[in-house]
Amino acid sequence: MQANDILVDYVNGLHPTPSMKLSEVDIVYVPINVRSINSDNQLKGVIIPLAKVLPRILHATSYYGKNGDPKSEEQWDIERLHDVPQQEYDGDCGIFLIKYVEYLMHDHPFRSLTRARIDWFKEKMTIELFYFKNLPM
């Protein structure tokens, strides 16, 4: 399998399994570690290239022609989230990222994403992974 084939499979939702076709997705979240970014201009310098390249990747894989997607091949819109809880300790980034995405998908308020909840989510996820079962939130 060539690199181009893998890219096309990602776009079409065939790799990795399970995933969705991009035509079924309304929002793409791109997490950025902002600890080393001190200004909005620096952040834009990281985000704008992604907002430009993602539509071009879709164009290169013939995504727009096959799916009749109304999204433009131009730069995507960028929305920066503010007042998002930040991790306090190194090593918490994975669980924070997972919970951010879950909270965004379910429209939960970030104010309930506290340090105590993160510790509880880590324990819960450990148990779920160990027993391979989903526990109630």
mmCIF file of the C-alpha atoms, coordinates in Angstrom:
data_MODEL
# 
_entry.id   MODEL 
# 
loop_
_atom_site.group_PDB 
_atom_site.id 
_atom_site.type_symbol 
_atom_site.label_atom_id 
_atom_site.label_alt_id 
_atom_site.label_comp_id 
_atom_site.label_asym_id 
_atom_site.label_entity_id 
_atom_site.label_seq_id 
_atom_site.pdbx_PDB_ins_code 
_atom_site.Cartn_x 
_atom_site.Cartn_y 
_atom_site.Cartn_z 
_atom_site.occupancy 
_atom_site.B_iso_or_equiv 
_atom_site.pdbx_formal_charge 
_atom_site.auth_seq_id 
_atom_site.auth_comp_id 
_atom_site.auth_asym_id 
_atom_site.auth_atom_id 
_atom_site.pdbx_PDB_model_num 
ATOM 1   C CA . MET A 1 1   ? 0.000   0.000  0.000  1.00 0.00 ? 1   MET A CA 1 
ATOM 2   C CA . GLN A 1 2   ? 1.368   3.397  -0.984 1.00 0.00 ? 2   GLN A CA 1 
ATOM 3   C CA . ALA A 1 3   ? 1.244   6.555  1.134  1.00 0.00 ? 3   ALA A CA 1 
ATOM 4   C CA . ASN A 1 4   ? -1.361  8.071  -1.218 1.00 0.00 ? 4   ASN A CA 1 
ATOM 5   C CA . ASP A 1 5   ? -3.614  5.032  -0.741 1.00 0.00 ? 5   ASP A CA 1 
ATOM 6   C CA . ILE A 1 6   ? -3.418  5.387  3.037  1.00 0.00 ? 6   ILE A CA 1 
ATOM 7   C CA . LEU A 1 7   ? -4.322  9.081  2.815  1.00 0.00 ? 7   LEU A CA 1 
ATOM 8   C CA . VAL A 1 8   ? -7.305  8.294  0.584  1.00 0.00 ? 8   VAL A CA 1 
ATOM 9   C CA . ASP A 1 9   ? -8.409  5.578  3.043  1.00 0.00 ? 9   ASP A CA 1 
ATOM 10  C CA . TYR A 1 10  ? -8.272  8.069  5.937  1.00 0.00 ? 10  TYR A CA 1 
ATOM 11  C CA . VAL A 1 11  ? -10.378 10.578 4.006  1.00 0.00 ? 11  VAL A CA 1 
ATOM 12  C CA . ASN A 1 12  ? -12.915 7.906  3.082  1.00 0.00 ? 12  ASN A CA 1 
ATOM 13  C CA . GLY A 1 13  ? -13.162 6.611  6.653  1.00 0.00 ? 13  GLY A CA 1 
ATOM 14  C CA . LEU A 1 14  ? -11.598 3.251  5.871  1.00 0.00 ? 14  LEU A CA 1 
ATOM 15  C CA . HIS A 1 15  ? -8.472  3.584  7.991  1.00 0.00 ? 15  HIS A CA 1 
ATOM 16  C CA . PRO A 1 16  ? -8.042  3.330  10.913 1.00 0.00 ? 16  PRO A CA 1 
ATOM 17  C CA . THR A 1 17  ? -11.026 1.212  11.837 1.00 0.00 ? 17  THR A CA 1 
ATOM 18  C CA . PRO A 1 18  ? -13.452 2.345  13.140 1.00 0.00 ? 18  PRO A CA 1 
ATOM 19  C CA . SER A 1 19  ? -13.722 5.861  11.808 1.00 0.00 ? 19  SER A CA 1 
ATOM 20  C CA . MET A 1 20  ? -16.096 8.065  9.882  1.00 0.00 ? 20  MET A CA 1 
ATOM 21  C CA . LYS A 1 21  ? -15.959 9.384  6.372  1.00 0.00 ? 21  LYS A CA 1 
ATOM 22  C CA . LEU A 1 22  ? -15.020 13.041 6.326  1.00 0.00 ? 22  LEU A CA 1 
ATOM 23  C CA . SER A 1 23  ? -18.296 13.746 4.495  1.00 0.00 ? 23  SER A CA 1 
ATOM 24  C CA . GLU A 1 24  ? -20.081 12.764 7.749  1.00 0.00 ? 24  GLU A CA 1 
ATOM 25  C CA . VAL A 1 25  ? -18.062 15.235 9.856  1.00 0.00 ? 25  VAL A CA 1 
ATOM 26  C CA . ASP A 1 26  ? -19.163 18.829 10.523 1.00 0.00 ? 26  ASP A CA 1 
ATOM 27  C CA . ILE A 1 27  ? -16.336 20.001 12.782 1.00 0.00 ? 27  ILE A CA 1 
ATOM 28  C CA . VAL A 1 28  ? -12.644 19.124 12.945 1.00 0.00 ? 28  VAL A CA 1 
ATOM 29  C CA . TYR A 1 29  ? -10.984 19.817 16.303 1.00 0.00 ? 29  TYR A CA 1 
ATOM 30  C CA . VAL A 1 30  ? -7.240  20.448 16.235 1.00 0.00 ? 30  VAL A CA 1 
ATOM 31  C CA . PRO A 1 31  ? -5.689  20.473 19.703 1.00 0.00 ? 31  PRO A CA 1 
ATOM 32  C CA . ILE A 1 32  ? -2.686  22.763 20.059 1.00 0.00 ? 32  ILE A CA 1 
ATOM 33  C CA . ASN A 1 33  ? -0.342  22.892 23.035 1.00 0.00 ? 33  ASN A CA 1 
ATOM 34  C CA . VAL A 1 34  ? -0.460  26.605 23.830 1.00 0.00 ? 34  VAL A CA 1 
ATOM 35  C CA . ARG A 1 35  ? 2.097   26.645 26.632 1.00 0.00 ? 35  ARG A CA 1 
ATOM 36  C CA . SER A 1 36  ? 4.796   27.822 24.257 1.00 0.00 ? 36  SER A CA 1 
ATOM 37  C CA . ILE A 1 37  ? 2.500   30.205 22.355 1.00 0.00 ? 37  ILE A CA 1 
ATOM 38  C CA . ASN A 1 38  ? 2.371   33.690 23.838 1.00 0.00 ? 38  ASN A CA 1 
ATOM 39  C CA . SER A 1 39  ? 0.165   35.623 21.409 1.00 0.00 ? 39  SER A CA 1 
ATOM 40  C CA . ASP A 1 40  ? -2.766  35.224 19.044 1.00 0.00 ? 40  ASP A CA 1 
ATOM 41  C CA . ASN A 1 41  ? -0.399  35.932 16.144 1.00 0.00 ? 41  ASN A CA 1 
ATOM 42  C CA . GLN A 1 42  ? 1.804   32.985 17.113 1.00 0.00 ? 42  GLN A CA 1 
ATOM 43  C CA . LEU A 1 43  ? -1.287  30.781 17.424 1.00 0.00 ? 43  LEU A CA 1 
ATOM 44  C CA . LYS A 1 44  ? -2.499  31.875 13.984 1.00 0.00 ? 44  LYS A CA 1 
ATOM 45  C CA . GLY A 1 45  ? 0.930   30.980 12.617 1.00 0.00 ? 45  GLY A CA 1 
ATOM 46  C CA . VAL A 1 46  ? 0.300   27.401 13.750 1.00 0.00 ? 46  VAL A CA 1 
ATOM 47  C CA . ILE A 1 47  ? -3.404  27.107 12.916 1.00 0.00 ? 47  ILE A CA 1 
ATOM 48  C CA . ILE A 1 48  ? -3.699  28.909 9.571  1.00 0.00 ? 48  ILE A CA 1 
ATOM 49  C CA . PRO A 1 49  ? -1.392  26.489 7.719  1.00 0.00 ? 49  PRO A CA 1 
ATOM 50  C CA . LEU A 1 50  ? -3.560  23.601 8.975  1.00 0.00 ? 50  LEU A CA 1 
ATOM 51  C CA . ALA A 1 51  ? -6.744  25.398 7.931  1.00 0.00 ? 51  ALA A CA 1 
ATOM 52  C CA . LYS A 1 52  ? -5.230  25.787 4.461  1.00 0.00 ? 52  LYS A CA 1 
ATOM 53  C CA . VAL A 1 53  ? -3.680  22.340 4.030  1.00 0.00 ? 53  VAL A CA 1 
ATOM 54  C CA . LEU A 1 54  ? -6.609  20.179 5.178  1.00 0.00 ? 54  LEU A CA 1 
ATOM 55  C CA . PRO A 1 55  ? -8.922  21.295 2.346  1.00 0.00 ? 55  PRO A CA 1 
ATOM 56  C CA . ARG A 1 56  ? -6.041  20.831 -0.113 1.00 0.00 ? 56  ARG A CA 1 
ATOM 57  C CA . ILE A 1 57  ? -5.494  17.269 1.122  1.00 0.00 ? 57  ILE A CA 1 
ATOM 58  C CA . LEU A 1 58  ? -9.185  16.604 0.535  1.00 0.00 ? 58  LEU A CA 1 
ATOM 59  C CA . HIS A 1 59  ? -8.898  18.063 -2.963 1.00 0.00 ? 59  HIS A CA 1 
ATOM 60  C CA . ALA A 1 60  ? -5.813  15.932 -3.721 1.00 0.00 ? 60  ALA A CA 1 
ATOM 61  C CA . THR A 1 61  ? -7.720  12.771 -2.751 1.00 0.00 ? 61  THR A CA 1 
ATOM 62  C CA . SER A 1 62  ? -10.667 13.751 -5.016 1.00 0.00 ? 62  SER A CA 1 
ATOM 63  C CA . TYR A 1 63  ? -12.847 14.051 -1.930 1.00 0.00 ? 63  TYR A CA 1 
ATOM 64  C CA . TYR A 1 64  ? -14.874 17.006 -3.183 1.00 0.00 ? 64  TYR A CA 1 
ATOM 65  C CA . GLY A 1 65  ? -15.711 15.409 -6.523 1.00 0.00 ? 65  GLY A CA 1 
ATOM 66  C CA . LYS A 1 66  ? -16.752 12.040 -5.061 1.00 0.00 ? 66  LYS A CA 1 
ATOM 67  C CA . ASN A 1 67  ? -18.803 13.319 -2.153 1.00 0.00 ? 67  ASN A CA 1 
ATOM 68  C CA . GLY A 1 68  ? -20.370 16.422 -3.659 1.00 0.00 ? 68  GLY A CA 1 
ATOM 69  C CA . ASP A 1 69  ? -19.517 18.126 -0.385 1.00 0.00 ? 69  ASP A CA 1 
ATOM 70  C CA . PRO A 1 70  ? -20.500 21.797 -0.312 1.00 0.00 ? 70  PRO A CA 1 
ATOM 71  C CA . LYS A 1 71  ? -17.438 22.679 1.794  1.00 0.00 ? 71  LYS A CA 1 
ATOM 72  C CA . SER A 1 72  ? -15.050 24.885 -0.082 1.00 0.00 ? 72  SER A CA 1 
ATOM 73  C CA . GLU A 1 73  ? -11.521 23.944 -1.060 1.00 0.00 ? 73  GLU A CA 1 
ATOM 74  C CA . GLU A 1 74  ? -10.511 27.292 0.430  1.00 0.00 ? 74  GLU A CA 1 
ATOM 75  C CA . GLN A 1 75  ? -9.158  27.825 3.941  1.00 0.00 ? 75  GLN A CA 1 
ATOM 76  C CA . TRP A 1 76  ? -11.506 26.551 6.641  1.00 0.00 ? 76  TRP A CA 1 
ATOM 77  C CA . ASP A 1 77  ? -12.913 28.792 9.351  1.00 0.00 ? 77  ASP A CA 1 
ATOM 78  C CA . ILE A 1 78  ? -11.009 28.880 12.631 1.00 0.00 ? 78  ILE A CA 1 
ATOM 79  C CA . GLU A 1 79  ? -12.630 29.210 16.026 1.00 0.00 ? 79  GLU A CA 1 
ATOM 80  C CA . ARG A 1 80  ? -10.536 29.519 19.164 1.00 0.00 ? 80  ARG A CA 1 
ATOM 81  C CA . LEU A 1 81  ? -12.056 28.327 22.407 1.00 0.00 ? 81  LEU A CA 1 
ATOM 82  C CA . HIS A 1 82  ? -11.480 30.518 25.450 1.00 0.00 ? 82  HIS A CA 1 
ATOM 83  C CA . ASP A 1 83  ? -11.791 29.804 29.177 1.00 0.00 ? 83  ASP A CA 1 
ATOM 84  C CA . VAL A 1 84  ? -10.875 26.177 28.668 1.00 0.00 ? 84  VAL A CA 1 
ATOM 85  C CA . PRO A 1 85  ? -9.455  24.423 31.754 1.00 0.00 ? 85  PRO A CA 1 
ATOM 86  C CA . GLN A 1 86  ? -5.744  23.751 31.506 1.00 0.00 ? 86  GLN A CA 1 
ATOM 87  C CA . GLN A 1 87  ? -3.855  20.763 32.797 1.00 0.00 ? 87  GLN A CA 1 
ATOM 88  C CA . GLU A 1 88  ? -1.740  21.393 35.874 1.00 0.00 ? 88  GLU A CA 1 
ATOM 89  C CA . TYR A 1 89  ? 0.593   18.419 35.615 1.00 0.00 ? 89  TYR A CA 1 
ATOM 90  C CA . ASP A 1 90  ? 2.629   16.935 32.802 1.00 0.00 ? 90  ASP A CA 1 
ATOM 91  C CA . GLY A 1 91  ? 1.128   13.635 31.734 1.00 0.00 ? 91  GLY A CA 1 
ATOM 92  C CA . ASP A 1 92  ? -2.511  14.759 31.959 1.00 0.00 ? 92  ASP A CA 1 
ATOM 93  C CA . CYS A 1 93  ? -2.707  15.980 28.354 1.00 0.00 ? 93  CYS A CA 1 
ATOM 94  C CA . GLY A 1 94  ? -4.224  12.757 26.991 1.00 0.00 ? 94  GLY A CA 1 
ATOM 95  C CA . ILE A 1 95  ? -7.130  12.625 29.407 1.00 0.00 ? 95  ILE A CA 1 
ATOM 96  C CA . PHE A 1 96  ? -7.715  16.373 29.030 1.00 0.00 ? 96  PHE A CA 1 
ATOM 97  C CA . LEU A 1 97  ? -7.849  16.007 25.256 1.00 0.00 ? 97  LEU A CA 1 
ATOM 98  C CA . ILE A 1 98  ? -10.276 13.079 25.445 1.00 0.00 ? 98  ILE A CA 1 
ATOM 99  C CA . LYS A 1 99  ? -12.549 14.908 27.889 1.00 0.00 ? 99  LYS A CA 1 
ATOM 100 C CA . TYR A 1 100 ? -12.442 18.168 25.876 1.00 0.00 ? 100 TYR A CA 1 
ATOM 101 C CA . VAL A 1 101 ? -13.623 16.330 22.787 1.00 0.00 ? 101 VAL A CA 1 
ATOM 102 C CA . GLU A 1 102 ? -16.344 14.515 24.738 1.00 0.00 ? 102 GLU A CA 1 
ATOM 103 C CA . TYR A 1 103 ? -17.493 17.758 26.363 1.00 0.00 ? 103 TYR A CA 1 
ATOM 104 C CA . LEU A 1 104 ? -17.528 19.567 23.000 1.00 0.00 ? 104 LEU A CA 1 
ATOM 105 C CA . MET A 1 105 ? -19.419 16.732 21.293 1.00 0.00 ? 105 MET A CA 1 
ATOM 106 C CA . HIS A 1 106 ? -22.065 16.638 24.022 1.00 0.00 ? 106 HIS A CA 1 
ATOM 107 C CA . ASP A 1 107 ? -22.160 20.407 24.604 1.00 0.00 ? 107 ASP A CA 1 
ATOM 108 C CA . HIS A 1 108 ? -21.251 20.059 28.302 1.00 0.00 ? 108 HIS A CA 1 
ATOM 109 C CA . PRO A 1 109 ? -20.040 23.225 30.068 1.00 0.00 ? 109 PRO A CA 1 
ATOM 110 C CA . PHE A 1 110 ? -16.289 23.255 30.664 1.00 0.00 ? 110 PHE A CA 1 
ATOM 111 C CA . ARG A 1 111 ? -16.762 24.604 34.206 1.00 0.00 ? 111 ARG A CA 1 
ATOM 112 C CA . SER A 1 112 ? -17.599 21.052 35.295 1.00 0.00 ? 112 SER A CA 1 
ATOM 113 C CA . LEU A 1 113 ? -14.231 19.799 34.020 1.00 0.00 ? 113 LEU A CA 1 
ATOM 114 C CA . THR A 1 114 ? -12.316 20.203 37.271 1.00 0.00 ? 114 THR A CA 1 
ATOM 115 C CA . ARG A 1 115 ? -9.064  18.754 38.608 1.00 0.00 ? 115 ARG A CA 1 
ATOM 116 C CA . ALA A 1 116 ? -11.026 16.344 40.829 1.00 0.00 ? 116 ALA A CA 1 
ATOM 117 C CA . ARG A 1 117 ? -13.122 15.211 37.842 1.00 0.00 ? 117 ARG A CA 1 
ATOM 118 C CA . ILE A 1 118 ? -9.996  14.645 35.748 1.00 0.00 ? 118 ILE A CA 1 
ATOM 119 C CA . ASP A 1 119 ? -8.533  12.425 38.473 1.00 0.00 ? 119 ASP A CA 1 
ATOM 120 C CA . TRP A 1 120 ? -11.833 10.503 38.610 1.00 0.00 ? 120 TRP A CA 1 
ATOM 121 C CA . PHE A 1 121 ? -11.961 10.209 34.782 1.00 0.00 ? 121 PHE A CA 1 
ATOM 122 C CA . LYS A 1 122 ? -8.431  8.769  34.791 1.00 0.00 ? 122 LYS A CA 1 
ATOM 123 C CA . GLU A 1 123 ? -9.429  6.122  37.330 1.00 0.00 ? 123 GLU A CA 1 
ATOM 124 C CA . LYS A 1 124 ? -12.656 5.376  35.441 1.00 0.00 ? 124 LYS A CA 1 
ATOM 125 C CA . MET A 1 125 ? -10.832 5.031  32.124 1.00 0.00 ? 125 MET A CA 1 
ATOM 126 C CA . THR A 1 126 ? -8.241  2.728  33.689 1.00 0.00 ? 126 THR A CA 1 
ATOM 127 C CA . ILE A 1 127 ? -10.993 0.423  34.957 1.00 0.00 ? 127 ILE A CA 1 
ATOM 128 C CA . GLU A 1 128 ? -12.854 0.535  31.625 1.00 0.00 ? 128 GLU A CA 1 
ATOM 129 C CA . LEU A 1 129 ? -9.713  -0.331 29.689 1.00 0.00 ? 129 LEU A CA 1 
ATOM 130 C CA . PHE A 1 130 ? -8.807  -3.094 32.118 1.00 0.00 ? 130 PHE A CA 1 
ATOM 131 C CA . TYR A 1 131 ? -12.256 -4.697 32.020 1.00 0.00 ? 131 TYR A CA 1 
ATOM 132 C CA . PHE A 1 132 ? -13.108 -3.422 28.494 1.00 0.00 ? 132 PHE A CA 1 
ATOM 133 C CA . LYS A 1 133 ? -16.497 -2.093 29.647 1.00 0.00 ? 133 LYS A CA 1 
ATOM 134 C CA . ASN A 1 134 ? -18.095 1.348  29.497 1.00 0.00 ? 134 ASN A CA 1 
ATOM 135 C CA . LEU A 1 135 ? -19.114 2.687  32.897 1.00 0.00 ? 135 LEU A CA 1 
ATOM 136 C CA . PRO A 1 136 ? -21.796 5.360  33.344 1.00 0.00 ? 136 PRO A CA 1 
ATOM 137 C CA . MET A 1 137 ? -20.554 8.951  33.406 1.00 0.00 ? 137 MET A CA 1 
# 
